[in-house]
Amino acid sequence: MATQTAAQPRLTPAARKILDAAETLFYNRGITAVGVDLIARRAGVTKKTIYDRYGSKDALVAAYLRRRDERWRTWLPAEVERTAAGGTACDRILATFDALGTWMGGQSPRGCSFVNAAAELTDPGHAGRQVIADQKHWLRGYLRELCERAGAGDPGLLADELLLIHEGATVLYGLSAVPEPVTVSRRLAEAALLRAGCTA
């Protein structure tokens, strides 16, 4: 299994309230549009408490992204195993696209939080940029493991192709540029598996 992200330290009740508020606001309104004052009001704490718990808004942004990353890394493999139980490794690869549709519909109706954040965090040294990069590297690693189990001739190349298909679906989700992009992405993945000679 692809490497898991390190768990965040146990949060105090105040830190959890801050992170809960920040997650909702950052995802729904955008990171740059949300200030510390608004987060403090929504969380019912003072600005000083935010800085005491997180140090800076940048650190809070990174914590928000890490929390979503941890949730995705835990949920995706479990959902794939649940829906593809008894199936082949190829079935598990395709199940990642079914899972993506479920996740986008329930957890990410405004598109991928990491893609959205990357568009706003233009400073390559921002702590959130590393969280975003780690998340995408993890997904590629997970897909590669599934490709290896499926008997792909070049599992690395197939993982790259599947990651591009996954990411394309997340970006187009909700933009109305392609009707049902996750459904289309699953069909593209099926074709990619055939070309790659997956047999398992």
N, C-alpha and C positions, 0 to 999 in steps of 0.2 A: 504494500500500500504506500502511496506517496506520503512523504514526510508531513506530519501535522505541524501546525503553527504552535508556538509556545503559548500556553494558557496565560491570560492576563492575571495579574495578582488579584486576590480577593478584594472586592470593592466595599468601602464603607457605605452605609445607607445614603449619605449625602452624595458621594461620588456616583453611586448607581442612579440616583435621581437626575444628576447632571447629565450623565451619559445617555439615559433614556430620553431626556428632553433634547439633547444635542442630536441624537440619531434621527429622531422624528423631524426636527427642523432642518438639519443638513440635507437629509434625503429629499424632503418635500419642497424646500425653498431654495436649496443651493448653499454651498459653504460660504461663499463670499457675501451673500445677501444676509447672512445670519450673524449678528454680533453677540458678544458676550453678555450684554445687557439683556437681550431677549432670552437667551438661554437661562440666565439667572432668574428672570421672572417666571418662565415656564417651569423651571425646576423648583421654584420656591426657596431659593437660596440667595446669598449675596455674591457679588462678583468676587469678593475676597475668597469666599469658599471655593469657587471655581479655580482660582489661581493656587490656592492652598492644595487642592486635590490633584490638579493637572499641570500646573506651572505656566501654561500658555494655551492660547486657542489652538495653535498648531499641534500641540501635544494632544489636545482633546480631539482634534480632527483625526489624528493617527489612531487614537483609542477607538473612535467611532468606526473607522475602517477595519481595525483589527477585530472588533466584535462581530461585524458582518462577515468577515472572512472566516472566523471560527465557526459561526453558525452554518455557513455554506459548506465548509470542509467536513463538518460533522454530518450534515443533512444529506448531501449529495450521494456519497457512497452507500449510506443506509437506505436511501430511497431507491437507488439502482438495484441493490440486493433484494429489496422488498418486491419491486415490480418485475424483476427478471429472475426471480427464484426458480430454479429448475431449468433455466434456459442456458444458452451457450454464451461464450465470451462475446460473440458478435451481438447477441441480444442485449448484453450489458452495455455495450457501446451505444447502441440505439436507444437504450433506456436513459442514457444521460441526456438525450434530447427531449424525451418525454418528461424527465425531471425538470429540465430547463423551462419547459412550458408551464409546469405546475408552479415553479418558483417565481417566474416572472408574473404570473397571474395573481399570486398571493403575496409575495414578499417584495417584488420589484416592478410595480406597474409603471413607474417612470423610467424604466430601463436600468441597466447595470449601475449600481452605486459606485463601482470602481472606475468605470469608463466616465461616468459623470464627474467624479472627483478629479480624474486625470485631466479633464478639460479645464478645470478651474485651478488646479495646483501647478502653475507653470514653472515654479522654482524647482529645478531638479534636486536640490538639497532638502526639500521639505520632507519631513518624516513620513508623511502620508504617501509620498511617491514610492518609497521602499515597500510599504505594505501592499500597495497596488501591484507592483512588480512581483512580489512574492506570491500574491494570490494567483496571478496568471501563470507563473512558473509551476505552482502546485497543480493547477488544472491540467497543464500540458503533461506533467509527470503522471498524473492519474490516468489520463487518456492513453499515454504511452504504455503504461502497465496493462491496460485493457487490450491494447493493440498487440502486445507481445503474447498475451494469453490467447488471442484470437488467431495467432499464426500469421500475422502480416509479414510480408517479405521484408519490408523496411518500416518497422514500427515507429521509428522517430519521424520519418517523413509523413506517415499516415497521421500521427499525433499532431503534427504541425497543421495538416490539412483540416483535421477535425476541430482543432482549436480555432482556426480561422472561420470555420463554418459556425461554430458556437458563438464566437464573438460577433460575427456579422448578424446573427439572429438577435442578440441582445441589443445591439445598436439600433437595429431597424424596428424593434418591438415598440409598438405604439406610435410610430412615425407615419404610418399609413402609406409608406413607399412601396412595400411589398405586402400583399394580403397574407396574413398568418405566417410570418417569417419563421417561426419555430417549426411549423409543419413542413415548410419548404426545406428548412435546414436538415430535417430528419431524412427527407428523400435524397438530398445531396450526400448525406452521410452513408446511406445505403449504397449509392453508386460508388462512393469512395472505397467502401469495404470490398465491393466486387473487384474494382480495379487493383486493389492491394493484395488480392488473393487470400483474403481471410477465410479460413475453413473451419474454425472451432466455434 
